[in-house]
Amino acid sequence: MADNQTFDIVHIAAFVGPRSGDLYFTDVDLDSGESTVAEPDVLTADALTSLLEVAGARPERQELPGSMVF
């Protein structure tokens, strides 16, 4: 991160794979959960956790279904 910036809020709008927790930034067939493109733009849950830690984002303390705690 440039200049040691931190981010208090990170908003992500993406499909989350129900089994893997991977984030899909490309179109997904909602019936099958499969990507509709040959090479999907995907970020693993572990990679997202690492990026959020580097960004200095604080985890949400409110427990919601499907929320990520790191």
mmCIF file of the N, C-alpha and C atoms, coordinates in Angstrom:
data_MODEL
# 
_entry.id   MODEL 
# 
loop_
_atom_site.group_PDB 
_atom_site.id 
_atom_site.type_symbol 
_atom_site.label_atom_id 
_atom_site.label_alt_id 
_atom_site.label_comp_id 
_atom_site.label_asym_id 
_atom_site.label_entity_id 
_atom_site.label_seq_id 
_atom_site.pdbx_PDB_ins_code 
_atom_site.Cartn_x 
_atom_site.Cartn_y 
_atom_site.Cartn_z 
_atom_site.occupancy 
_atom_site.B_iso_or_equiv 
_atom_site.pdbx_formal_charge 
_atom_site.auth_seq_id 
_atom_site.auth_comp_id 
_atom_site.auth_asym_id 
_atom_site.auth_atom_id 
_atom_site.pdbx_PDB_model_num 
ATOM 1   N N  . MET A 1 1  ? 0.842   -1.165  0.000   1.00 0.00 ? 1  MET A N  1 
ATOM 2   C CA . MET A 1 1  ? 0.000   0.000   0.000   1.00 0.00 ? 1  MET A CA 1 
ATOM 3   C C  . MET A 1 1  ? 0.897   1.241   0.000   1.00 0.00 ? 1  MET A C  1 
ATOM 4   N N  . ALA A 1 2  ? 0.534   2.185   -0.779  1.00 0.00 ? 2  ALA A N  1 
ATOM 5   C CA . ALA A 1 2  ? 1.301   3.418   -0.873  1.00 0.00 ? 2  ALA A CA 1 
ATOM 6   C C  . ALA A 1 2  ? 1.101   4.276   0.368   1.00 0.00 ? 2  ALA A C  1 
ATOM 7   N N  . ASP A 1 3  ? 2.156   4.877   0.851   1.00 0.00 ? 3  ASP A N  1 
ATOM 8   C CA . ASP A 1 3  ? 2.091   5.835   1.959   1.00 0.00 ? 3  ASP A CA 1 
ATOM 9   C C  . ASP A 1 3  ? 1.481   5.257   3.233   1.00 0.00 ? 3  ASP A C  1 
ATOM 10  N N  . ASN A 1 4  ? 1.560   3.964   3.433   1.00 0.00 ? 4  ASN A N  1 
ATOM 11  C CA . ASN A 1 4  ? 1.036   3.323   4.651   1.00 0.00 ? 4  ASN A CA 1 
ATOM 12  C C  . ASN A 1 4  ? -0.420  3.680   4.924   1.00 0.00 ? 4  ASN A C  1 
ATOM 13  N N  . GLN A 1 5  ? -1.231  3.788   3.881   1.00 0.00 ? 5  GLN A N  1 
ATOM 14  C CA . GLN A 1 5  ? -2.651  4.081   4.036   1.00 0.00 ? 5  GLN A CA 1 
ATOM 15  C C  . GLN A 1 5  ? -3.364  2.887   4.665   1.00 0.00 ? 5  GLN A C  1 
ATOM 16  N N  . THR A 1 6  ? -4.398  3.167   5.430   1.00 0.00 ? 6  THR A N  1 
ATOM 17  C CA . THR A 1 6  ? -5.281  2.127   5.940   1.00 0.00 ? 6  THR A CA 1 
ATOM 18  C C  . THR A 1 6  ? -6.697  2.446   5.487   1.00 0.00 ? 6  THR A C  1 
ATOM 19  N N  . PHE A 1 7  ? -7.540  1.436   5.475   1.00 0.00 ? 7  PHE A N  1 
ATOM 20  C CA . PHE A 1 7  ? -8.914  1.589   5.019   1.00 0.00 ? 7  PHE A CA 1 
ATOM 21  C C  . PHE A 1 7  ? -9.850  1.031   6.077   1.00 0.00 ? 7  PHE A C  1 
ATOM 22  N N  . ASP A 1 8  ? -10.757 1.865   6.569   1.00 0.00 ? 8  ASP A N  1 
ATOM 23  C CA . ASP A 1 8  ? -11.703 1.423   7.582   1.00 0.00 ? 8  ASP A CA 1 
ATOM 24  C C  . ASP A 1 8  ? -12.864 0.642   6.983   1.00 0.00 ? 8  ASP A C  1 
ATOM 25  N N  . ILE A 1 9  ? -13.221 0.962   5.742   1.00 0.00 ? 9  ILE A N  1 
ATOM 26  C CA . ILE A 1 9  ? -14.352 0.299   5.095   1.00 0.00 ? 9  ILE A CA 1 
ATOM 27  C C  . ILE A 1 9  ? -13.900 -0.215  3.735   1.00 0.00 ? 9  ILE A C  1 
ATOM 28  N N  . VAL A 1 10 ? -14.194 -1.474  3.480   1.00 0.00 ? 10 VAL A N  1 
ATOM 29  C CA . VAL A 1 10 ? -13.929 -2.064  2.171   1.00 0.00 ? 10 VAL A CA 1 
ATOM 30  C C  . VAL A 1 10 ? -15.242 -2.667  1.698   1.00 0.00 ? 10 VAL A C  1 
ATOM 31  N N  . HIS A 1 11 ? -15.751 -2.164  0.587   1.00 0.00 ? 11 HIS A N  1 
ATOM 32  C CA . HIS A 1 11 ? -17.009 -2.668  0.039   1.00 0.00 ? 11 HIS A CA 1 
ATOM 33  C C  . HIS A 1 11 ? -16.689 -3.526  -1.180  1.00 0.00 ? 11 HIS A C  1 
ATOM 34  N N  . ILE A 1 12 ? -17.189 -4.747  -1.179  1.00 0.00 ? 12 ILE A N  1 
ATOM 35  C CA . ILE A 1 12 ? -16.940 -5.663  -2.291  1.00 0.00 ? 12 ILE A CA 1 
ATOM 36  C C  . ILE A 1 12 ? -18.281 -6.197  -2.779  1.00 0.00 ? 12 ILE A C  1 
ATOM 37  N N  . ALA A 1 13 ? -18.526 -6.052  -4.059  1.00 0.00 ? 13 ALA A N  1 
ATOM 38  C CA . ALA A 1 13 ? -19.734 -6.595  -4.676  1.00 0.00 ? 13 ALA A CA 1 
ATOM 39  C C  . ALA A 1 13 ? -19.287 -7.695  -5.631  1.00 0.00 ? 13 ALA A C  1 
ATOM 40  N N  . ALA A 1 14 ? -19.463 -8.927  -5.209  1.00 0.00 ? 14 ALA A N  1 
ATOM 41  C CA . ALA A 1 14 ? -19.011 -10.057 -6.019  1.00 0.00 ? 14 ALA A CA 1 
ATOM 42  C C  . ALA A 1 14 ? -19.781 -11.306 -5.605  1.00 0.00 ? 14 ALA A C  1 
ATOM 43  N N  . PHE A 1 15 ? -19.813 -12.289 -6.491  1.00 0.00 ? 15 PHE A N  1 
ATOM 44  C CA . PHE A 1 15 ? -20.404 -13.579 -6.166  1.00 0.00 ? 15 PHE A CA 1 
ATOM 45  C C  . PHE A 1 15 ? -19.407 -14.339 -5.303  1.00 0.00 ? 15 PHE A C  1 
ATOM 46  N N  . VAL A 1 16 ? -19.883 -14.957 -4.233  1.00 0.00 ? 16 VAL A N  1 
ATOM 47  C CA . VAL A 1 16 ? -19.033 -15.763 -3.359  1.00 0.00 ? 16 VAL A CA 1 
ATOM 48  C C  . VAL A 1 16 ? -19.391 -17.227 -3.551  1.00 0.00 ? 16 VAL A C  1 
ATOM 49  N N  . GLY A 1 17 ? -18.395 -18.026 -3.920  1.00 0.00 ? 17 GLY A N  1 
ATOM 50  C CA . GLY A 1 17 ? -18.609 -19.463 -4.075  1.00 0.00 ? 17 GLY A CA 1 
ATOM 51  C C  . GLY A 1 17 ? -19.024 -20.067 -2.743  1.00 0.00 ? 17 GLY A C  1 
ATOM 52  N N  . PRO A 1 18 ? -20.162 -20.740 -2.677  1.00 0.00 ? 18 PRO A N  1 
ATOM 53  C CA . PRO A 1 18 ? -20.674 -21.238 -1.403  1.00 0.00 ? 18 PRO A CA 1 
ATOM 54  C C  . PRO A 1 18 ? -19.793 -22.304 -0.752  1.00 0.00 ? 18 PRO A C  1 
ATOM 55  N N  . ARG A 1 19 ? -19.055 -23.051 -1.515  1.00 0.00 ? 19 ARG A N  1 
ATOM 56  C CA . ARG A 1 19 ? -18.204 -24.094 -0.934  1.00 0.00 ? 19 ARG A CA 1 
ATOM 57  C C  . ARG A 1 19 ? -16.785 -23.600 -0.658  1.00 0.00 ? 19 ARG A C  1 
ATOM 58  N N  . SER A 1 20 ? -16.228 -22.847 -1.603  1.00 0.00 ? 20 SER A N  1 
ATOM 59  C CA . SER A 1 20 ? -14.830 -22.427 -1.489  1.00 0.00 ? 20 SER A CA 1 
ATOM 60  C C  . SER A 1 20 ? -14.657 -21.083 -0.792  1.00 0.00 ? 20 SER A C  1 
ATOM 61  N N  . GLY A 1 21 ? -15.670 -20.223 -0.877  1.00 0.00 ? 21 GLY A N  1 
ATOM 62  C CA . GLY A 1 21 ? -15.545 -18.877 -0.358  1.00 0.00 ? 21 GLY A CA 1 
ATOM 63  C C  . GLY A 1 21 ? -14.810 -17.947 -1.313  1.00 0.00 ? 21 GLY A C  1 
ATOM 64  N N  . ASP A 1 22 ? -14.466 -18.458 -2.505  1.00 0.00 ? 22 ASP A N  1 
ATOM 65  C CA . ASP A 1 22 ? -13.785 -17.642 -3.506  1.00 0.00 ? 22 ASP A CA 1 
ATOM 66  C C  . ASP A 1 22 ? -14.707 -16.545 -4.008  1.00 0.00 ? 22 ASP A C  1 
ATOM 67  N N  . LEU A 1 23 ? -14.136 -15.385 -4.314  1.00 0.00 ? 23 LEU A N  1 
ATOM 68  C CA . LEU A 1 23 ? -14.876 -14.265 -4.876  1.00 0.00 ? 23 LEU A CA 1 
ATOM 69  C C  . LEU A 1 23 ? -14.727 -14.268 -6.381  1.00 0.00 ? 23 LEU A C  1 
ATOM 70  N N  . TYR A 1 24 ? -15.846 -14.167 -7.089  1.00 0.00 ? 24 TYR A N  1 
ATOM 71  C CA . TYR A 1 24 ? -15.854 -14.128 -8.553  1.00 0.00 ? 24 TYR A CA 1 
ATOM 72  C C  . TYR A 1 24 ? -16.211 -12.719 -8.996  1.00 0.00 ? 24 TYR A C  1 
ATOM 73  N N  . PHE A 1 25 ? -15.318 -12.097 -9.764  1.00 0.00 ? 25 PHE A N  1 
ATOM 74  C CA . PHE A 1 25 ? -15.559 -10.757 -10.282 1.00 0.00 ? 25 PHE A CA 1 
ATOM 75  C C  . PHE A 1 25 ? -16.032 -10.802 -11.727 1.00 0.00 ? 25 PHE A C  1 
ATOM 76  N N  . THR A 1 26 ? -16.281 -11.984 -12.239 1.00 0.00 ? 26 THR A N  1 
ATOM 77  C CA . THR A 1 26 ? -16.852 -12.177 -13.566 1.00 0.00 ? 26 THR A CA 1 
ATOM 78  C C  . THR A 1 26 ? -18.216 -12.829 -13.398 1.00 0.00 ? 26 THR A C  1 
ATOM 79  N N  . ASP A 1 27 ? -18.977 -12.881 -14.464 1.00 0.00 ? 27 ASP A N  1 
ATOM 80  C CA . ASP A 1 27 ? -20.334 -13.422 -14.389 1.00 0.00 ? 27 ASP A CA 1 
ATOM 81  C C  . ASP A 1 27 ? -20.335 -14.889 -13.960 1.00 0.00 ? 27 ASP A C  1 
ATOM 82  N N  . VAL A 1 28 ? -21.365 -15.223 -13.172 1.00 0.00 ? 28 VAL A N  1 
ATOM 83  C CA . VAL A 1 28 ? -21.548 -16.584 -12.657 1.00 0.00 ? 28 VAL A CA 1 
ATOM 84  C C  . VAL A 1 28 ? -22.984 -16.995 -12.915 1.00 0.00 ? 28 VAL A C  1 
ATOM 85  N N  . ASP A 1 29 ? -23.160 -18.233 -13.337 1.00 0.00 ? 29 ASP A N  1 
ATOM 86  C CA . ASP A 1 29 ? -24.503 -18.792 -13.481 1.00 0.00 ? 29 ASP A CA 1 
ATOM 87  C C  . ASP A 1 29 ? -25.027 -19.078 -12.079 1.00 0.00 ? 29 ASP A C  1 
ATOM 88  N N  . LEU A 1 30 ? -26.077 -18.386 -11.672 1.00 0.00 ? 30 LEU A N  1 
ATOM 89  C CA . LEU A 1 30 ? -26.569 -18.518 -10.299 1.00 0.00 ? 30 LEU A CA 1 
ATOM 90  C C  . LEU A 1 30 ? -27.187 -19.874 -10.009 1.00 0.00 ? 30 LEU A C  1 
ATOM 91  N N  . ASP A 1 31 ? -27.646 -20.575 -11.027 1.00 0.00 ? 31 ASP A N  1 
ATOM 92  C CA . ASP A 1 31 ? -28.216 -21.908 -10.802 1.00 0.00 ? 31 ASP A CA 1 
ATOM 93  C C  . ASP A 1 31 ? -27.127 -22.938 -10.500 1.00 0.00 ? 31 ASP A C  1 
ATOM 94  N N  . SER A 1 32 ? -26.021 -22.872 -11.249 1.00 0.00 ? 32 SER A N  1 
ATOM 95  C CA . SER A 1 32 ? -24.961 -23.871 -11.083 1.00 0.00 ? 32 SER A CA 1 
ATOM 96  C C  . SER A 1 32 ? -23.823 -23.383 -10.189 1.00 0.00 ? 32 SER A C  1 
ATOM 97  N N  . GLY A 1 33 ? -23.674 -22.066 -10.052 1.00 0.00 ? 33 GLY A N  1 
ATOM 98  C CA . GLY A 1 33 ? -22.550 -21.531 -9.294  1.00 0.00 ? 33 GLY A CA 1 
ATOM 99  C C  . GLY A 1 33 ? -21.253 -21.542 -10.073 1.00 0.00 ? 33 GLY A C  1 
ATOM 100 N N  . GLU A 1 34 ? -21.319 -21.872 -11.364 1.00 0.00 ? 34 GLU A N  1 
ATOM 101 C CA . GLU A 1 34 ? -20.138 -21.945 -12.219 1.00 0.00 ? 34 GLU A CA 1 
ATOM 102 C C  . GLU A 1 34 ? -19.968 -20.639 -12.990 1.00 0.00 ? 34 GLU A C  1 
ATOM 103 N N  . SER A 1 35 ? -18.705 -20.306 -13.263 1.00 0.00 ? 35 SER A N  1 
ATOM 104 C CA . SER A 1 35 ? -18.417 -19.111 -14.049 1.00 0.00 ? 35 SER A CA 1 
ATOM 105 C C  . SER A 1 35 ? -18.954 -19.274 -15.462 1.00 0.00 ? 35 SER A C  1 
ATOM 106 N N  . THR A 1 36 ? -19.359 -18.178 -16.057 1.00 0.00 ? 36 THR A N  1 
ATOM 107 C CA . THR A 1 36 ? -19.861 -18.213 -17.441 1.00 0.00 ? 36 THR A CA 1 
ATOM 108 C C  . THR A 1 36 ? -18.772 -17.879 -18.452 1.00 0.00 ? 36 THR A C  1 
ATOM 109 N N  . VAL A 1 37 ? -17.546 -17.644 -17.984 1.00 0.00 ? 37 VAL A N  1 
ATOM 110 C CA . VAL A 1 37 ? -16.428 -17.345 -18.875 1.00 0.00 ? 37 VAL A CA 1 
ATOM 111 C C  . VAL A 1 37 ? -15.344 -18.403 -18.708 1.00 0.00 ? 37 VAL A C  1 
ATOM 112 N N  . ALA A 1 38 ? -14.522 -18.574 -19.742 1.00 0.00 ? 38 ALA A N  1 
ATOM 113 C CA . ALA A 1 38 ? -13.482 -19.613 -19.731 1.00 0.00 ? 38 ALA A CA 1 
ATOM 114 C C  . ALA A 1 38 ? -12.418 -19.351 -18.665 1.00 0.00 ? 38 ALA A C  1 
ATOM 115 N N  . GLU A 1 39 ? -12.032 -18.084 -18.502 1.00 0.00 ? 39 GLU A N  1 
ATOM 116 C CA . GLU A 1 39 ? -11.005 -17.740 -17.517 1.00 0.00 ? 39 GLU A CA 1 
ATOM 117 C C  . GLU A 1 39 ? -11.572 -16.706 -16.540 1.00 0.00 ? 39 GLU A C  1 
ATOM 118 N N  . PRO A 1 40 ? -12.221 -17.177 -15.476 1.00 0.00 ? 40 PRO A N  1 
ATOM 119 C CA . PRO A 1 40 ? -12.862 -16.253 -14.546 1.00 0.00 ? 40 PRO A CA 1 
ATOM 120 C C  . PRO A 1 40 ? -11.846 -15.439 -13.744 1.00 0.00 ? 40 PRO A C  1 
ATOM 121 N N  . ASP A 1 41 ? -12.272 -14.251 -13.345 1.00 0.00 ? 41 ASP A N  1 
ATOM 122 C CA . ASP A 1 41 ? -11.478 -13.388 -12.482 1.00 0.00 ? 41 ASP A CA 1 
ATOM 123 C C  . ASP A 1 41 ? -11.875 -13.737 -11.048 1.00 0.00 ? 41 ASP A C  1 
ATOM 124 N N  . VAL A 1 42 ? -11.012 -14.499 -10.367 1.00 0.00 ? 42 VAL A N  1 
ATOM 125 C CA . VAL A 1 42 ? -11.338 -15.064 -9.057  1.00 0.00 ? 42 VAL A CA 1 
ATOM 126 C C  . VAL A 1 42 ? -10.280 -14.661 -8.034  1.00 0.00 ? 42 VAL A C  1 
ATOM 127 N N  . LEU A 1 43 ? -10.720 -14.416 -6.806  1.00 0.00 ? 43 LEU A N  1 
ATOM 128 C CA . LEU A 1 43 ? -9.833  -14.149 -5.688  1.00 0.00 ? 43 LEU A CA 1 
ATOM 129 C C  . LEU A 1 43 ? -10.206 -15.122 -4.578  1.00 0.00 ? 43 LEU A C  1 
ATOM 130 N N  . THR A 1 44 ? -9.227  -15.878 -4.096  1.00 0.00 ? 44 THR A N  1 
ATOM 131 C CA . THR A 1 44 ? -9.528  -16.836 -3.035  1.00 0.00 ? 44 THR A CA 1 
ATOM 132 C C  . THR A 1 44 ? -9.819  -16.105 -1.728  1.00 0.00 ? 44 THR A C  1 
ATOM 133 N N  . ALA A 1 45 ? -10.522 -16.783 -0.844  1.00 0.00 ? 45 ALA A N  1 
ATOM 134 C CA . ALA A 1 45 ? -10.832 -16.202 0.459   1.00 0.00 ? 45 ALA A CA 1 
ATOM 135 C C  . ALA A 1 45 ? -9.546  -15.894 1.228   1.00 0.00 ? 45 ALA A C  1 
ATOM 136 N N  . ASP A 1 46 ? -8.555  -16.779 1.141   1.00 0.00 ? 46 ASP A N  1 
ATOM 137 C CA . ASP A 1 46 ? -7.281  -16.543 1.828   1.00 0.00 ? 46 ASP A CA 1 
ATOM 138 C C  . ASP A 1 46 ? -6.557  -15.318 1.273   1.00 0.00 ? 46 ASP A C  1 
ATOM 139 N N  . ALA A 1 47 ? -6.592  -15.151 -0.055  1.00 0.00 ? 47 ALA A N  1 
ATOM 140 C CA . ALA A 1 47 ? -5.944  -13.990 -0.673  1.00 0.00 ? 47 ALA A CA 1 
ATOM 141 C C  . ALA A 1 47 ? -6.652  -12.699 -0.255  1.00 0.00 ? 47 ALA A C  1 
ATOM 142 N N  . LEU A 1 48 ? -7.979  -12.732 -0.195  1.00 0.00 ? 48 LEU A N  1 
ATOM 143 C CA . LEU A 1 48 ? -8.727  -11.552 0.253   1.00 0.00 ? 48 LEU A CA 1 
ATOM 144 C C  . LEU A 1 48 ? -8.362  -11.215 1.690   1.00 0.00 ? 48 LEU A C  1 
ATOM 145 N N  . THR A 1 49 ? -8.290  -12.213 2.547   1.00 0.00 ? 49 THR A N  1 
ATOM 146 C CA . THR A 1 49 ? -7.920  -11.987 3.941   1.00 0.00 ? 49 THR A CA 1 
ATOM 147 C C  . THR A 1 49 ? -6.555  -11.320 4.029   1.00 0.00 ? 49 THR A C  1 
ATOM 148 N N  . SER A 1 50 ? -5.605  -11.810 3.250   1.00 0.00 ? 50 SER A N  1 
ATOM 149 C CA . SER A 1 50 ? -4.258  -11.226 3.249   1.00 0.00 ? 50 SER A CA 1 
ATOM 150 C C  . SER A 1 50 ? -4.283  -9.773  2.792   1.00 0.00 ? 50 SER A C  1 
ATOM 151 N N  . LEU A 1 51 ? -5.027  -9.489  1.721   1.00 0.00 ? 51 LEU A N  1 
ATOM 152 C CA . LEU A 1 51 ? -5.119  -8.117  1.226   1.00 0.00 ? 51 LEU A CA 1 
ATOM 153 C C  . LEU A 1 51 ? -5.749  -7.175  2.256   1.00 0.00 ? 51 LEU A C  1 
ATOM 154 N N  . LEU A 1 52 ? -6.777  -7.659  2.938   1.00 0.00 ? 52 LEU A N  1 
ATOM 155 C CA . LEU A 1 52 ? -7.431  -6.830  3.951   1.00 0.00 ? 52 LEU A CA 1 
ATOM 156 C C  . LEU A 1 52 ? -6.508  -6.563  5.130   1.00 0.00 ? 52 LEU A C  1 
ATOM 157 N N  . GLU A 1 53 ? -5.705  -7.555  5.497   1.00 0.00 ? 53 GLU A N  1 
ATOM 158 C CA . GLU A 1 53 ? -4.748  -7.363  6.581   1.00 0.00 ? 53 GLU A CA 1 
ATOM 159 C C  . GLU A 1 53 ? -3.690  -6.343  6.185   1.00 0.00 ? 53 GLU A C  1 
ATOM 160 N N  . VAL A 1 54 ? -3.180  -6.428  4.958   1.00 0.00 ? 54 VAL A N  1 
ATOM 161 C CA . VAL A 1 54 ? -2.185  -5.474  4.460   1.00 0.00 ? 54 VAL A CA 1 
ATOM 162 C C  . VAL A 1 54 ? -2.780  -4.071  4.415   1.00 0.00 ? 54 VAL A C  1 
ATOM 163 N N  . ALA A 1 55 ? -4.052  -3.976  4.036   1.00 0.00 ? 55 ALA A N  1 
ATOM 164 C CA . ALA A 1 55 ? -4.725  -2.678  3.935   1.00 0.00 ? 55 ALA A CA 1 
ATOM 165 C C  . ALA A 1 55 ? -5.016  -2.074  5.303   1.00 0.00 ? 55 ALA A C  1 
ATOM 166 N N  . GLY A 1 56 ? -4.892  -2.871  6.347   1.00 0.00 ? 56 GLY A N  1 
ATOM 167 C CA . GLY A 1 56 ? -5.176  -2.362  7.685   1.00 0.00 ? 56 GLY A CA 1 
ATOM 168 C C  . GLY A 1 56 ? -6.650  -2.276  7.987   1.00 0.00 ? 56 GLY A C  1 
ATOM 169 N N  . ALA A 1 57 ? -7.475  -2.961  7.201   1.00 0.00 ? 57 ALA A N  1 
ATOM 170 C CA . ALA A 1 57 ? -8.920  -2.950  7.438   1.00 0.00 ? 57 ALA A CA 1 
ATOM 171 C C  . ALA A 1 57 ? -9.217  -3.717  8.720   1.00 0.00 ? 57 ALA A C  1 
ATOM 172 N N  . ARG A 1 58 ? -10.122 -3.178  9.490   1.00 0.00 ? 58 ARG A N  1 
ATOM 173 C CA . ARG A 1 58 ? -10.504 -3.834  10.732  1.00 0.00 ? 58 ARG A CA 1 
ATOM 174 C C  . ARG A 1 58 ? -11.685 -4.761  10.473  1.00 0.00 ? 58 ARG A C  1 
ATOM 175 N N  . PRO A 1 59 ? -11.678 -5.953  11.071  1.00 0.00 ? 59 PRO A N  1 
ATOM 176 C CA . PRO A 1 59 ? -12.807 -6.871  10.849  1.00 0.00 ? 59 PRO A CA 1 
ATOM 177 C C  . PRO A 1 59 ? -14.084 -6.339  11.484  1.00 0.00 ? 59 PRO A C  1 
ATOM 178 N N  . GLU A 1 60 ? -15.196 -6.655  10.855  1.00 0.00 ? 60 GLU A N  1 
ATOM 179 C CA . GLU A 1 60 ? -16.511 -6.291  11.377  1.00 0.00 ? 60 GLU A CA 1 
ATOM 180 C C  . GLU A 1 60 ? -16.773 -7.134  12.619  1.00 0.00 ? 60 GLU A C  1 
ATOM 181 N N  . ARG A 1 61 ? -17.174 -6.502  13.677  1.00 0.00 ? 61 ARG A N  1 
ATOM 182 C CA . ARG A 1 61 ? -17.422 -7.223  14.936  1.00 0.00 ? 61 ARG A CA 1 
ATOM 183 C C  . ARG A 1 61 ? -18.808 -7.854  14.982  1.00 0.00 ? 61 ARG A C  1 
ATOM 184 N N  . GLN A 1 62 ? -19.711 -7.374  14.172  1.00 0.00 ? 62 GLN A N  1 
ATOM 185 C CA . GLN A 1 62 ? -21.067 -7.918  14.133  1.00 0.00 ? 62 GLN A CA 1 
ATOM 186 C C  . GLN A 1 62 ? -21.045 -9.207  13.328  1.00 0.00 ? 62 GLN A C  1 
ATOM 187 N N  . GLU A 1 63 ? -21.541 -10.289 13.908  1.00 0.00 ? 63 GLU A N  1 
ATOM 188 C CA . GLU A 1 63 ? -21.539 -11.553 13.197  1.00 0.00 ? 63 GLU A CA 1 
ATOM 189 C C  . GLU A 1 63 ? -22.786 -11.664 12.338  1.00 0.00 ? 63 GLU A C  1 
ATOM 190 N N  . LEU A 1 64 ? -22.569 -11.762 11.031  1.00 0.00 ? 64 LEU A N  1 
ATOM 191 C CA . LEU A 1 64 ? -23.648 -11.890 10.072  1.00 0.00 ? 64 LEU A CA 1 
ATOM 192 C C  . LEU A 1 64 ? -23.462 -13.185 9.304   1.00 0.00 ? 64 LEU A C  1 
ATOM 193 N N  . PRO A 1 65 ? -24.540 -13.810 8.820   1.00 0.00 ? 65 PRO A N  1 
ATOM 194 C CA . PRO A 1 65 ? -24.375 -15.008 8.000   1.00 0.00 ? 65 PRO A CA 1 
ATOM 195 C C  . PRO A 1 65 ? -23.498 -14.710 6.795   1.00 0.00 ? 65 PRO A C  1 
ATOM 196 N N  . GLY A 1 66 ? -22.479 -15.520 6.586   1.00 0.00 ? 66 GLY A N  1 
ATOM 197 C CA . GLY A 1 66 ? -21.593 -15.354 5.451   1.00 0.00 ? 66 GLY A CA 1 
ATOM 198 C C  . GLY A 1 66 ? -20.527 -14.291 5.642   1.00 0.00 ? 66 GLY A C  1 
ATOM 199 N N  . SER A 1 67 ? -20.436 -13.697 6.846   1.00 0.00 ? 67 SER A N  1 
ATOM 200 C CA . SER A 1 67 ? -19.421 -12.665 7.047   1.00 0.00 ? 67 SER A CA 1 
ATOM 201 C C  . SER A 1 67 ? -18.063 -13.304 7.226   1.00 0.00 ? 67 SER A C  1 
ATOM 202 N N  . MET A 1 68 ? -17.029 -12.548 6.878   1.00 0.00 ? 68 MET A N  1 
ATOM 203 C CA . MET A 1 68 ? -15.661 -13.041 6.980   1.00 0.00 ? 68 MET A CA 1 
ATOM 204 C C  . MET A 1 68 ? -15.018 -12.460 8.228   1.00 0.00 ? 68 MET A C  1 
ATOM 205 N N  . VAL A 1 69 ? -14.415 -13.298 9.019   1.00 0.00 ? 69 VAL A N  1 
ATOM 206 C CA . VAL A 1 69 ? -13.696 -12.849 10.197  1.00 0.00 ? 69 VAL A CA 1 
ATOM 207 C C  . VAL A 1 69 ? -12.235 -13.184 9.986   1.00 0.00 ? 69 VAL A C  1 
ATOM 208 N N  . PHE A 1 70 ? -11.358 -12.218 10.184  1.00 0.00 ? 70 PHE A N  1 
ATOM 209 C CA . PHE A 1 70 ? -9.924  -12.464 10.047  1.00 0.00 ? 70 PHE A CA 1 
ATOM 210 C C  . PHE A 1 70 ? -9.175  -11.885 11.202  1.00 0.00 ? 70 PHE A C  1 
# 
